[in-house]
Amino acid sequence: MVKIHVKKGDESQFLLETTVNVGVGELLTGIERIYNRRLKVNRVCGEIEQLAKAGVALPPNMQGLTEEQITELKLIDEWGNKCEPSGGFEMKPDDIGRRNGKVPLSSMAQVLTKTVKEAKDLISNKNVEQNICVGDKEVTDALDMLRGACMIVYPMGLPPHDPIHNEFDDKEDLSGTQDSLEVIPVGEGALWWAGKELTRDKKLSDFIGKNEKSKIIAKIQRKSSGAPAREPVISEEQKKQMMAEAYRRQEELKRMEAESSDVHLDSSWADPNELKRKFQGLNNISWGPR
């Protein structure tokens, strides 16, 4: 099976296993789906971390308002009492006024935070270094884990306006956010390898050959972005190592230069009387007491 190390820009995304006979169109659609769903997992993880710290989301018309403003406008959070965490809660007002502050107790909060870590690890780009592939199954498993944790802590469910609820139902609205710029809609992506775009109407083997044991690095981005920038010949880490080695060598040369060029005169072979003392048997004589 061919392994494809998928990157976005210079950042590793995931390692995918496929075959050389796959069509590029089918391959690219799969990569787009995995890439976008990994983004979804990371968004949900971020929201669940906030859920554990500040409770469920307030209705949109109450977000960002102070308690006085809410009272003055006579606004009511109808979902606040319906969607309370299992086992009770403690009040911790949200600093940005986005969530209602009904925070799950420590044991339930740990369920959320622990699951978030497990989900992130399952789809982490560090899996590339360990030669672990990530596909639809792993991403689906991560989302199921997060959904299950939310159901445990919030058995009555989350408010319909909560971002987590919308993410699970694939109804998220990312318009006007930075997240929307990262998403690559299916059909609008392009895959690049070795400075060439892999066109959808051909097979992968038309570009990389028919060796099923191949491993390539391919970059995904929007078609409208053109060709991706070439990666530097040496990485930043390699550059740092080379600079450190050059500095160490420079310091070594300075030290050698600082030492007198006459240091060799202390050697026995440079002593003009050495041969004379040798014939007279005066070498290695200790003048101290025995």
C-alpha positions as CSV (number, residue, x, y, z in Angstrom):
1,M,0.0,0.0,0.0
2,V,1.2,3.5,-0.8
3,K,1.5,5.9,2.1
4,I,0.8,9.6,1.6
5,H,2.1,12.1,4.1
6,V,-0.5,14.9,3.7
7,K,0.6,18.5,4.5
8,K,-1.1,21.9,4.4
9,G,1.6,24.4,3.8
10,D,4.6,23.3,5.9
11,E,2.5,21.7,8.6
12,S,2.0,17.9,8.7
13,Q,-1.6,16.8,8.8
14,F,-1.9,13.1,8.7
15,L,-0.6,9.9,7.1
16,L,-2.9,8.1,4.7
17,E,-2.7,4.6,3.2
18,T,-4.0,3.9,-0.3
19,T,-3.2,2.1,-3.5
20,V,-1.5,3.3,-6.7
21,N,-4.6,2.3,-8.8
22,V,-6.9,4.7,-7.0
23,G,-8.2,7.6,-9.1
24,V,-6.9,11.0,-8.0
25,G,-10.4,12.4,-7.9
26,E,-11.5,9.7,-5.4
27,L,-8.3,10.1,-3.4
28,L,-8.6,13.8,-3.2
29,T,-12.2,13.7,-2.1
30,G,-11.2,11.3,0.7
31,I,-8.3,13.6,1.7
32,E,-10.6,16.6,1.7
33,R,-13.1,14.8,3.9
34,I,-10.5,13.6,6.4
35,Y,-8.8,17.0,6.5
36,N,-12.1,18.9,7.1
37,R,-13.3,16.4,9.8
38,R,-10.0,16.7,11.6
39,L,-10.6,20.4,11.8
40,K,-14.1,19.6,13.1
41,V,-12.7,17.4,15.9
42,N,-10.3,20.2,16.9
43,R,-13.1,22.7,16.9
44,V,-15.3,20.5,19.1
45,C,-12.4,19.8,21.4
46,G,-11.9,23.5,21.9
47,E,-15.6,24.1,22.6
48,I,-15.7,21.1,25.0
49,E,-12.8,22.6,26.9
50,Q,-14.8,25.8,27.3
51,L,-17.9,23.7,28.3
52,A,-15.9,22.2,31.1
53,K,-14.7,25.6,32.3
54,A,-17.8,27.8,31.8
55,G,-20.9,25.7,31.1
56,V,-23.3,25.6,28.1
57,A,-23.6,28.4,25.6
58,L,-26.0,31.3,26.3
59,P,-28.7,32.1,23.6
60,P,-27.2,34.3,20.9
61,N,-29.2,37.3,22.0
62,M,-27.7,37.1,25.5
63,Q,-24.1,36.6,24.7
64,G,-21.7,39.4,25.6
65,L,-24.3,41.2,27.8
66,T,-23.8,42.0,31.5
67,E,-26.2,40.7,34.2
68,E,-27.7,44.2,34.4
69,Q,-28.3,44.4,30.7
70,I,-29.9,41.0,30.7
71,T,-32.2,42.0,33.6
72,E,-33.0,45.3,31.9
73,L,-33.9,43.7,28.6
74,K,-35.9,40.9,30.5
75,L,-34.0,38.2,28.6
76,I,-34.4,34.6,29.8
77,D,-32.2,31.6,29.1
78,E,-34.9,29.0,28.6
79,W,-32.3,26.2,28.2
80,G,-30.2,27.1,31.2
81,N,-32.3,24.9,33.6
82,K,-33.0,22.2,31.1
83,C,-29.3,21.5,30.2
84,E,-27.6,21.1,33.5
85,P,-24.6,18.8,34.1
86,S,-25.1,15.4,35.7
87,G,-24.2,15.4,39.4
88,G,-24.8,19.2,39.9
89,F,-22.8,22.3,39.1
90,E,-20.9,25.2,40.5
91,M,-21.1,28.8,39.3
92,K,-18.1,30.3,37.6
93,P,-19.1,33.3,35.5
94,D,-17.7,33.3,32.0
95,D,-15.3,36.2,31.5
96,I,-16.5,36.8,27.9
97,G,-20.2,36.3,28.6
98,R,-20.6,33.5,26.1
99,R,-21.6,30.7,28.4
100,N,-23.9,30.5,31.4
101,G,-21.3,29.7,34.0
102,K,-22.9,26.5,35.3
103,V,-19.7,24.5,35.4
104,P,-19.8,20.7,35.9
105,L,-18.3,19.4,39.1
106,S,-14.7,18.2,39.1
107,S,-15.4,14.5,38.4
108,M,-17.6,15.3,35.4
109,A,-15.3,18.0,34.1
110,Q,-12.5,15.4,34.1
111,V,-14.6,13.2,31.9
112,L,-14.7,15.9,29.3
113,T,-11.1,17.0,29.5
114,K,-9.8,13.4,29.5
115,T,-11.9,12.6,26.4
116,V,-10.7,15.7,24.7
117,K,-7.1,14.6,25.1
118,E,-7.8,11.1,23.8
119,A,-9.6,12.4,20.8
120,K,-6.8,14.8,20.0
121,D,-4.2,12.1,20.3
122,L,-6.2,9.8,18.0
123,I,-6.0,12.3,15.1
124,S,-2.8,14.1,16.1
125,N,-0.3,15.1,13.3
126,K,2.3,13.5,15.6
127,N,1.0,10.2,14.4
128,V,3.0,10.9,11.2
129,E,6.3,10.6,13.1
130,Q,5.2,7.3,14.5
131,N,4.1,6.0,11.1
132,I,0.5,5.7,12.2
133,C,-2.2,6.2,9.5
134,V,-5.3,8.3,10.1
135,G,-8.4,7.7,8.1
136,D,-12.2,8.1,8.2
137,K,-12.5,5.5,10.9
138,E,-10.1,7.3,13.3
139,V,-11.8,10.6,12.8
140,T,-15.3,9.1,13.3
141,D,-14.1,7.3,16.4
142,A,-12.8,10.7,17.8
143,L,-16.1,12.4,17.2
144,D,-18.0,9.5,18.7
145,M,-15.9,9.7,21.8
146,L,-16.6,13.4,22.2
147,R,-20.3,12.9,21.6
148,G,-20.4,10.1,24.2
149,A,-18.6,12.2,26.8
150,C,-21.1,15.1,26.3
151,M,-24.0,12.6,26.7
152,I,-22.5,11.3,30.0
153,V,-22.1,14.8,31.5
154,Y,-25.2,16.3,29.9
155,P,-27.8,13.5,29.7
156,M,-30.5,16.0,28.8
157,G,-28.5,17.1,25.8
158,L,-27.0,20.5,24.9
159,P,-29.0,23.6,23.8
160,P,-29.7,23.7,20.1
161,H,-27.7,27.0,19.8
162,D,-24.6,25.5,21.5
163,P,-21.7,25.2,18.9
164,I,-21.0,21.7,20.0
165,H,-24.6,20.6,19.3
166,N,-24.4,22.2,15.8
167,E,-21.0,20.6,15.1
168,F,-22.3,17.1,15.9
169,D,-25.3,17.7,13.7
170,D,-23.1,19.2,10.9
171,K,-25.0,22.5,11.1
172,E,-22.1,24.6,12.2
173,D,-22.0,28.2,10.9
174,L,-18.3,29.2,10.4
175,S,-19.0,32.3,8.2
176,G,-16.9,35.3,9.2
177,T,-14.5,33.2,11.4
178,Q,-10.9,32.2,11.0
179,D,-12.0,28.6,11.0
180,S,-13.9,29.1,7.7
181,L,-10.6,30.0,6.0
182,E,-9.0,26.7,7.0
183,V,-11.8,24.5,5.6
184,I,-11.4,23.2,2.1
185,P,-14.9,22.4,0.6
186,V,-15.1,19.0,-1.1
187,G,-14.4,19.5,-4.8
188,E,-12.4,22.7,-4.3
189,G,-9.1,21.2,-3.2
190,A,-6.0,20.5,-5.1
191,L,-3.2,18.0,-4.4
192,W,0.4,18.7,-5.2
193,W,3.4,16.4,-5.3
194,A,6.9,17.1,-6.6
195,G,5.9,20.5,-7.9
196,K,3.0,19.1,-10.0
197,E,-0.7,19.1,-9.4
198,L,-2.3,15.7,-9.4
199,T,-5.2,16.1,-11.8
200,R,-8.5,14.4,-10.8
201,D,-9.1,12.6,-14.1
202,K,-6.0,10.4,-13.8
203,K,-4.8,7.6,-11.5
204,L,-2.2,8.0,-8.8
205,S,0.0,5.6,-10.7
206,D,0.2,8.0,-13.6
207,F,2.2,10.3,-11.4
208,I,4.2,8.2,-8.9
209,G,4.5,4.9,-10.8
210,K,3.2,1.4,-9.8
211,N,5.4,0.7,-6.8
212,E,2.9,-0.1,-4.0
213,K,5.6,0.4,-1.4
214,S,6.0,4.1,-2.2
215,K,5.8,6.8,0.3
216,I,5.2,10.4,-0.9
217,I,4.7,13.8,0.7
218,A,1.7,15.6,-0.9
219,K,0.3,19.1,-0.1
220,I,-3.4,19.9,-0.1
221,Q,-4.9,23.4,-0.6
222,R,-7.6,25.2,-2.4
223,K,-7.4,25.3,-6.2
224,S,-7.6,29.1,-6.1
225,S,-4.4,29.3,-4.1
226,G,-2.1,28.0,-6.9
227,A,1.0,26.0,-6.4
228,P,2.2,25.7,-2.8
229,A,5.5,27.3,-1.8
230,R,8.5,24.9,-2.0
231,E,9.8,23.8,1.3
232,P,13.3,24.9,2.3
233,V,16.2,22.4,1.6
234,I,16.9,22.3,5.3
235,S,14.5,22.6,8.1
236,E,14.6,25.2,10.9
237,E,15.8,22.5,13.3
238,Q,18.6,21.5,11.0
239,K,19.5,25.1,10.5
240,K,19.8,25.6,14.3
241,Q,22.0,22.5,14.6
242,M,24.3,23.7,11.8
243,M,24.6,27.2,13.4
244,A,25.4,25.6,16.8
245,E,28.1,23.4,15.2
246,A,29.6,26.4,13.3
247,Y,29.7,28.4,16.6
248,R,31.3,25.5,18.5
249,R,33.9,25.2,15.7
250,Q,34.6,28.9,15.7
251,E,35.1,28.9,19.5
252,E,37.4,26.0,19.2
253,L,39.5,27.8,16.6
254,K,39.6,30.9,18.8
255,R,40.9,28.8,21.8
256,M,43.6,27.2,19.7
257,E,44.7,30.5,18.3
258,A,44.8,32.0,21.8
259,E,47.3,29.4,22.9
260,S,50.9,30.3,22.2
261,S,52.4,29.0,19.0
262,D,55.5,28.2,21.1
263,V,53.6,25.6,23.2
264,H,55.6,22.9,21.4
265,L,58.8,24.1,23.0
266,D,57.7,22.4,26.2
267,S,58.0,19.0,24.5
268,S,61.1,16.9,25.1
269,W,61.8,16.6,21.4
270,A,62.3,20.4,21.2
271,D,64.9,20.5,24.0
272,P,68.4,21.0,22.5
273,N,70.1,19.3,25.4
274,E,67.9,16.2,25.3
275,L,70.3,14.1,23.2
276,K,73.3,15.1,25.4
277,R,71.4,14.1,28.6
278,K,70.4,10.8,27.1
279,F,74.0,9.8,26.3
280,Q,75.1,10.8,29.8
281,G,72.3,8.8,31.4
282,L,70.8,11.9,33.0
283,N,67.2,11.4,31.8
284,N,64.3,10.8,34.1
285,I,66.3,11.7,37.2
286,S,64.2,12.6,40.3
287,W,65.9,15.2,42.5
288,G,63.4,14.7,45.4
289,P,63.9,12.4,48.4
290,R,63.1,8.8,48.0
